[in-house]
Amino acid sequence: AADRNRISRGVQNWLELWNIRKPIIAQVHGYCITGGTVIAILADITIVAEDARICPEPVAGPLGAGLTAAAWAWQVGPKKAAELCYRVGHVISGKEAVEIGFANRAVPADRLDAEVWALAEDIARTPLEVLTLEKVAITRMQETLGLRAAFLLGAELDAIAHVAHPVREFTTRIDEVGLRQASQEWKQRE
């Protein structure tokens, strides 16, 4: 119960992004893994570097289940989410992230800052009162279609996964030898 409550509080904190009046633009470069991908999904607009490395599940090994899968299923659809989330550590590029609907657009890494600032400046020309109403319309539509419920269900499933034998075994191994060694061992298993 304590784990479930901790995860649910974290999800509620992420969902607070919906309550911010102004649009949020996520700028993704380098690696964007698990919880980072959820924040990018919850942003109003996501711009990624073409060479960004995006991974819905932990790259190290099995650490949980359900939380990011629910977010990804919401964002890219259940079939694509299944293809990505059923493979722990599977990584996609920024270009592929756009193709599947995770991000709005991908740009060369050296142009990422300029592209995001240009977009933000363009959005800032719209009166705040109008932006606020546009954001409310879009987020309420997503909530009506079940986004909040999906995220909260994902939190509960993640808490259940934390007591599953493979996850407990992996986290115990991390405690014994560290994340790097445990991850290498997990990736080399048969």
MARSE-988433 format. One record per residue (C-alpha): residue number from 1; residue in three letters; x, y, z. Coordinates in Angstrom, 3 decimals, decimal comma, padded with zeros to 6 digits. Example, Ala and Ser with C-alpha at 12.3 -4.5 7.8 and 13.67 -1.06 7.14 Angstrom:
% residues 2
R pos code X Y Z
R 1 ALA 012,300 -004,500 007,800 .
R 2 SER 013,670 -001,060 007,140 .
% end
This chain:
% residues 190
R pos code X Y Z
R 1 ALA 000,000 000,000 000,000 .
R 2 ALA 002,823 002,417 000,814 .
R 3 ASP 004,454 001,805 -002,575 .
R 4 ARG 001,133 002,315 -004,359 .
R 5 ASN 000,535 005,561 -002,473 .
R 6 ARG 004,061 006,804 -003,257 .
R 7 ILE 003,651 006,070 -006,969 .
R 8 SER 000,158 007,601 -007,043 .
R 9 ARG 001,506 010,795 -005,448 .
R 10 GLY 004,180 010,926 -008,145 .
R 11 VAL 001,554 010,514 -010,864 .
R 12 GLN -000,578 013,231 -009,261 .
R 13 ASN 002,475 015,515 -009,335 .
R 14 TRP 002,970 014,779 -013,044 .
R 15 LEU -000,704 015,459 -013,692 .
R 16 GLU -000,294 018,898 -012,116 .
R 17 LEU 001,208 019,876 -015,474 .
R 18 TRP -002,396 019,907 -016,668 .
R 19 ASN -003,257 022,609 -014,128 .
R 20 ILE -000,585 025,069 -015,237 .
R 21 ARG -002,335 027,847 -017,138 .
R 22 LYS 000,342 028,373 -019,759 .
R 23 PRO 001,293 025,853 -022,451 .
R 24 ILE 004,267 023,642 -021,660 .
R 25 ILE 006,806 022,765 -024,335 .
R 26 ALA 009,024 019,745 -023,690 .
R 27 GLN 012,448 019,962 -025,309 .
R 28 VAL 014,035 016,517 -025,552 .
R 29 HIS 017,669 015,812 -026,318 .
R 30 GLY 020,001 013,020 -025,303 .
R 31 TYR 018,238 010,236 -023,418 .
R 32 CYS 014,597 010,426 -022,343 .
R 33 ILE 013,716 007,324 -020,324 .
R 34 THR 010,599 006,087 -018,462 .
R 35 GLY 009,396 008,959 -016,226 .
R 36 GLY 011,013 011,507 -018,518 .
R 37 THR 008,889 010,175 -021,352 .
R 38 VAL 005,764 010,587 -019,230 .
R 39 ILE 006,606 014,249 -018,619 .
R 40 ALA 007,135 014,729 -022,370 .
R 41 ILE 003,754 013,085 -023,029 .
R 42 LEU 002,039 015,370 -020,518 .
R 43 ALA 003,593 018,500 -022,023 .
R 44 ASP 001,334 020,331 -024,453 .
R 45 ILE 003,945 020,215 -027,211 .
R 46 THR 007,055 018,030 -027,479 .
R 47 ILE 009,987 018,917 -029,734 .
R 48 VAL 012,817 016,376 -029,927 .
R 49 ALA 016,296 016,269 -031,363 .
R 50 GLU 016,457 013,896 -034,309 .
R 51 ASP 019,155 011,891 -032,537 .
R 52 ALA 017,390 011,800 -029,146 .
R 53 ARG 017,206 008,335 -027,586 .
R 54 ILE 013,726 007,691 -026,214 .
R 55 CYS 012,868 004,632 -024,153 .
R 56 PRO 009,477 004,031 -022,513 .
R 57 GLU 010,812 001,275 -020,260 .
R 58 PRO 013,973 001,111 -018,133 .
R 59 VAL 017,095 000,412 -020,140 .
R 60 ALA 018,744 -001,418 -017,237 .
R 61 GLY 016,267 -004,241 -016,649 .
R 62 PRO 012,814 -004,905 -015,198 .
R 63 LEU 012,072 -002,306 -012,526 .
R 64 GLY 008,265 -002,073 -012,723 .
R 65 ALA 005,376 -002,299 -015,164 .
R 66 GLY 002,222 -000,483 -016,144 .
R 67 LEU 002,976 003,142 -015,360 .
R 68 THR 004,781 004,192 -018,517 .
R 69 ALA 002,889 001,620 -020,587 .
R 70 ALA -000,401 003,379 -019,791 .
R 71 ALA 001,047 006,757 -020,763 .
R 72 TRP 002,486 005,399 -023,998 .
R 73 ALA -000,733 003,563 -024,900 .
R 74 TRP -002,575 006,825 -024,434 .
R 75 GLN -000,123 008,793 -026,585 .
R 76 VAL 000,805 006,437 -029,437 .
R 77 GLY -001,978 003,850 -029,338 .
R 78 PRO -002,095 000,389 -027,809 .
R 79 LYS -000,441 -001,518 -030,672 .
R 80 LYS 002,641 000,692 -030,863 .
R 81 ALA 002,844 000,932 -027,072 .
R 82 ALA 002,794 -002,863 -026,856 .
R 83 GLU 005,592 -003,130 -029,415 .
R 84 LEU 007,724 -000,686 -027,422 .
R 85 CYS 006,828 -001,479 -023,803 .
R 86 TYR 006,965 -005,263 -024,080 .
R 87 ARG 010,722 -004,955 -024,739 .
R 88 VAL 012,601 -003,653 -021,715 .
R 89 GLY 015,295 -001,245 -022,822 .
R 90 HIS 014,075 -000,753 -026,398 .
R 91 VAL 015,150 002,684 -027,641 .
R 92 ILE 013,759 004,797 -030,499 .
R 93 SER 015,176 007,918 -032,146 .
R 94 GLY 013,655 011,359 -032,139 .
R 95 LYS 012,664 010,888 -035,771 .
R 96 GLU 010,772 007,690 -034,970 .
R 97 ALA 009,165 009,392 -031,955 .
R 98 VAL 007,554 011,888 -034,333 .
R 99 GLU 006,479 009,179 -036,772 .
R 100 ILE 004,554 007,322 -034,053 .
R 101 GLY 002,997 010,416 -032,467 .
R 102 PHE 005,112 010,737 -029,315 .
R 103 ALA 006,435 014,149 -030,371 .
R 104 ASN 005,286 017,027 -032,547 .
R 105 ARG 008,509 017,369 -034,513 .
R 106 ALA 012,156 016,393 -034,621 .
R 107 VAL 014,913 018,805 -035,540 .
R 108 PRO 018,695 018,531 -035,794 .
R 109 ALA 020,217 018,692 -032,316 .
R 110 ASP 022,151 021,866 -033,100 .
R 111 ARG 018,880 023,658 -033,976 .
R 112 LEU 016,773 022,349 -031,076 .
R 113 ASP 017,126 025,373 -028,772 .
R 114 ALA 016,399 027,853 -031,561 .
R 115 GLU 013,352 025,908 -032,794 .
R 116 VAL 011,839 025,632 -029,324 .
R 117 TRP 012,444 029,318 -028,529 .
R 118 ALA 010,936 030,373 -031,866 .
R 119 LEU 007,844 028,266 -031,148 .
R 120 ALA 007,554 029,646 -027,608 .
R 121 GLU 007,846 033,226 -028,881 .
R 122 ASP 005,170 032,557 -031,504 .
R 123 ILE 002,827 031,042 -028,901 .
R 124 ALA 003,513 033,990 -026,552 .
R 125 ARG 001,907 036,328 -029,124 .
R 126 THR -001,459 034,726 -028,344 .
R 127 PRO -003,220 036,455 -025,419 .
R 128 LEU -002,932 034,468 -022,161 .
R 129 GLU -006,713 034,416 -021,748 .
R 130 VAL -007,051 032,661 -025,127 .
R 131 LEU -004,155 030,261 -024,454 .
R 132 THR -005,680 029,303 -021,112 .
R 133 LEU -009,024 028,472 -022,712 .
R 134 GLU -007,356 026,510 -025,514 .
R 135 LYS -005,357 024,494 -022,987 .
R 136 VAL -008,444 023,807 -020,867 .
R 137 ALA -010,339 022,623 -023,954 .
R 138 ILE -007,585 020,237 -025,008 .
R 139 THR -006,773 018,840 -021,559 .
R 140 ARG -010,429 018,397 -020,559 .
R 141 MET -011,076 016,518 -023,795 .
R 142 GLN -008,185 014,177 -022,993 .
R 143 GLU -009,420 013,711 -019,434 .
R 144 THR -012,940 012,979 -020,708 .
R 145 LEU -011,439 010,248 -022,872 .
R 146 GLY -009,762 008,697 -019,832 .
R 147 LEU -006,202 010,001 -019,656 .
R 148 ARG -006,194 010,630 -015,896 .
R 149 ALA -007,782 007,216 -015,193 .
R 150 ALA -005,189 005,492 -017,400 .
R 151 PHE -002,312 007,138 -015,547 .
R 152 LEU -003,745 006,254 -012,123 .
R 153 LEU -004,311 002,637 -013,219 .
R 154 GLY -000,706 002,556 -014,442 .
R 155 ALA 000,435 003,653 -010,975 .
R 156 GLU -001,452 000,791 -009,326 .
R 157 LEU -000,064 -001,766 -011,778 .
R 158 ASP 003,458 -000,466 -011,205 .
R 159 ALA 003,081 -001,015 -007,452 .
R 160 ILE 001,943 -004,593 -008,123 .
R 161 ALA 004,902 -005,138 -010,444 .
R 162 HIS 007,308 -004,071 -007,705 .
R 163 VAL 006,454 -007,241 -005,760 .
R 164 ALA 006,669 -009,545 -008,797 .
R 165 HIS 009,500 -012,073 -008,514 .
R 166 PRO 011,563 -010,888 -011,534 .
R 167 VAL 011,447 -007,258 -010,418 .
R 168 ARG 012,319 -008,093 -006,814 .
R 169 GLU 015,133 -010,356 -007,986 .
R 170 PHE 016,542 -007,604 -010,208 .
R 171 THR 016,310 -004,881 -007,554 .
R 172 THR 017,940 -007,197 -005,010 .
R 173 ARG 020,783 -007,766 -007,465 .
R 174 ILE 021,126 -003,983 -007,889 .
R 175 ASP 021,510 -003,670 -004,113 .
R 176 GLU 024,194 -006,386 -004,156 .
R 177 VAL 026,349 -005,377 -007,136 .
R 178 GLY 025,084 -001,994 -008,350 .
R 179 LEU 022,931 -000,993 -011,279 .
R 180 ARG 025,580 -001,287 -013,993 .
R 181 GLN 026,606 -004,851 -013,093 .
R 182 ALA 023,014 -006,012 -012,500 .
R 183 SER 021,981 -004,553 -015,844 .
R 184 GLN 024,849 -006,259 -017,670 .
R 185 GLU 023,948 -009,579 -016,073 .
R 186 TRP 020,274 -009,161 -016,926 .
R 187 LYS 021,042 -008,345 -020,564 .
R 188 GLN 023,306 -011,417 -020,846 .
R 189 ARG 020,753 -013,884 -019,468 .
R 190 GLU 019,393 -016,599 -021,685 .
% end
